[in-house]
Amino acid sequence: MRHKNKRYQLNRFTSWHKATLKGLVRSILTYEHITTTLNKAKAVRPLMEKLITLAKNNNLAHKRRAFKILGDHNLVKLLFEDIAPRFSAKTSGFLRIIKLGFRRGDNAAMAILELTELKSKPKKTKKEKKKDETVKEEKTSAASQEKPSTEKETKKEAKPEIRVKEKTRETKQPKKKFFWGIKNVFKKERNT
């Protein structure tokens, strides 16, 4: 009996199961949130939590263990330098699962799996927004002033030019090989 052996098998054999989890972990590290089935989200959460816990202790041995799972140096660097410092105050709960509903085709339960500490984007103040708007207006006004002058120039340059191209055909016949005519010997006669 399988007492206390709770593992989301995902109806896959071992190598396929590991590849699925590895792909999900790579996607989470790259995009910081993914939409997947609820069972896949529950299956990948423990592995992702272990990786972030590894990354919080930044040393070579832990980087090698993370590389063994991820298989990509860029992702290991991203994990250790960008993602793990965000969770320095937390000991667990690095991921959140938000239930979405059911998929239309097969009625599978869907969920969003995301990091709890997302990368913060700097918010623009009102002054910066106004500066951006004025810069955009200046660009559009400058572009609109340039268009009429360029249109006149293009009309002058758009006169049809007559070019005579001489077509030269080089007739190259393929070099005859040793068994060149042998196919004709064995070819069946066809009624034509």
Secondary structure, DSSP 8 states (H G I E B T S, - for coil): --TT-----TT--HHHHHHHHHHHHHHHHHHSEEEEEHHHHHHHHHHHHHHHHHHHS-SHHHHHHHHHHH--HHHHHHIIIIIGGGGTT-SS--EEEEEEEE-TTT--EEEEEEESS--------HHHHHHHHHHHHHHHHHHHHHHHHHHHHHHHHT-------------------TTTTHHHHH------
